[in-house]
Amino acid sequence: MGIKVSSLSFSYGGRPVLDDVSLSVPDGTLACVLGPNGVGKTTLFRCILGLERPDRGTVCVNGRDLATLSVVQRAREMAFVPQSHAQPFDYDVLDVVLMSASSRLGPLRSPGRREREAALAALERVGVAELAHRSFSQISGGERQLVLIARAIAQDARSIVMDEPTSALDFGNTARVMGVVRELADDGLAVVASTHQPDLAYLYADVVLALDEGRVRACGAPGEVVTAELLSELYGLDVEVTSLHGDRARACVPVRGLRRRGEKNGVPAGRGADVAAGEDRGGRESLT
Amino acid sequence: MRPAQPGQLRPTPSQQGRPRPGQEPAGQLRLGQEPTGQPRPTRSRLVMVLLALALVAAVLVSLALGRYPISPADAASMIVSRLTGLAGSFTDQQQALFFNVRLPRILLAAVVGASLSAAGAAFQGIFQNPLVSPDFLGASQGAALGACVAILAGATALGVSLSAFVVSMAAVGLVLLVSSRARGNRVLVTVLAGIMVKSLFEAGVSYTKLVADPSNELQAITFWLLGSFNGAKASDLALVAAPVAVGLVGLLAMRWRLNVLTMPDDEALSMGVDAPRVRALAVVFSALVTAASVAVSGLIGWVGLVVPHLARGLVGSDYRALLPTSTLLGATFLLVVDDIARLALTSEIPIGILTSVVGAPFFLWLIVRRGRR
């Protein structure tokens, strides 16, 4: 069933932020949302999570219209992974994961053995079981992000929404987190994540949505969206997209960065010239 | 890829998440936390049992202490005889002193300490701010104005307490009403509304001081504002019993939910906790116990701020352990301080002065110690 956004529009103080946005994320699918800062990615996610009420359009989660669901029902259908952040108070990692049990417990009940086991299993699944009794504030940013993903897993919802899960992470942690996210989709969950890195979206996602000024610029298979033409237009600068590993991956590089140091304009010399003239020129042509 | 090792995933502090208002990613104020060797639940349970025993011991010792000594054995036999009707070996004078003066005062000090500490711990969590104390929504200033006006009107002691309780709840209600009408960050708006309403009620208190008769009313007002358990009566206990019982039981019942409220609202909502509604409920419970406490004891500062931090140092931030620990610790703490207030000098020291003298340096020490480590 997954997440289905149908012609969603939202305005804030008379200024339209989202205009006729549609997106379908079936179970077992990872959708990545691309777009420059301030085009409404966060607003879109807030609408999907039910934190903002759209002016027009609907969001359906697992076949149920979000507008008709209570807070608890929403939490049972859909979990949220925020960007990792500092807390005013410190908790054990296990206690942070346990918080997601709220939607399954009555208003006066505390989590018991079953919830604790589910939390430990979720930590195990993202590969940080050994952190269970560490303090959440003293683990690294990458570990925190994994713990927050574990919290969403422990919430036991069929859909997960992630707000830039890798934006604050280093190269290795980014790969680890995206690997876990990919596995969740492979296990049958519907996952929506925003990212600033088109090459990550291409590598991991099944569906890529390019958002521009609150409108859908393109939405479809990664190969159709992560192209030089579209990215250049989306981010307002020349982007070279190069196919790698038999198009299993694509490198997205701003053209200005390809110039040799000190070179004013034109194609890089030396090895760069070979690359530009050779196989990769061909690769680029197939992508534009 | 190499296998991940602990310590390998370590971005620089500036990379760890986007900073939010009121939350500094590094070097944030987190007081009194010790690394613990034992798993938290076992340790917390031990701490709570020890604190409960300490409270019982403090009550028994306090019952015996005083200008007219009563031995713990006498105290126990008087309670037994009152409950069972059996005769005991003590004088009527002793009995009158014990039941009309000492017992109410000791119980009231413990109840008020427990209430202020529980409300302080709850407020710090639900407003996601470690520097919040139970009166920051105007409960104390409201109670002060209510008491001062009642004193000016020549009300009895009970009337003063009742008026303080009612106006205190009204002040908190006013803050919540304003903040529910305002747009923007709910927590920030509530804090701002609290500051404004507090200042409004403080102006009212100042005016009552100005027009009070300096020979008697002004003295009564000043003494009330300093806070004291001197003159505590059984009727005071009866007055606070219902609101404190409702508030404390309510807070303790929802203590695990308070954990979730320390997360940003968006996260709490997406985990199935209706943050604004649960927070409002917790505020009502906390306001009930605070207003009732302040109404019978006057302004006793610092307890609701310092005790929760001490408790956090003992058992961590998990409200399942923190709230009961804070409650027990607060009861013991205020009881001991009140013993000092009534016994240290020949004349009584207002307890509000003592808690400030003890609390402020202690809090500074906590901050400095945190900075050194």
Interface residues (C-beta under 8 A of the other chain):
Chain A: R46 L49 G50 L51 V71 V72 R74 A75 R76 M78 A79 F80 P82 Q83 S84 H85 A86 Q87 P88 F89 D90 Y91 D92 D95 M99 S100 S102 S103 R104 P107 L108 R109 S110 P111 G127 E130 H133 S135 S137 S140 G141 G142 E143 R144 R151 Q155 V161 S167 A168 L169 D170 G172 N173 A175 R176
Chain B: M1 A4 P6 Q8 L9 R10 P11 Q15 Q16 G17 R18 P19 R20 G22 Q23 E24 P25 A26 Q28 R30 Q33 P39 R40 Q124 G125 Q128 N129 P130 A253 M254 R255 W256 R257 N259 V260 T262 M263 P264 D266 E267 A268 L269 S270 M271 G272 V273 D274 R312 G316 S317 D318 R320
